[in-house]
Amino acid sequence: MSRVKTCCDCGKRLKKDEIALTRKLVDMDAEEFYCMDCLSEFIGCSVQDLKEKIQEFKEQGCTLFL
């Protein structure tokens, strides 16, 4: 059984794409992850920008987003 992962900043329960995006944009070996809201603030972009990046990574076949 997998352990539920939560945002290291706000404690929100994370979805798999949020975990993958943290690994892709912050650190491939990350042990702490961000929700979309906190990651957008951390990076300095909008949540919509992050959603578009997720779609791009999926279209490129990035295995983090399977």
Secondary structure, DSSP 4 states (H G I P E B T S, - for coil): -PPPPBBTTT-PBPPHHHHHHHHHHT-TT-SSB--HHHHHHHHTS-HHHHHHHHHHHHHHT-GGG-
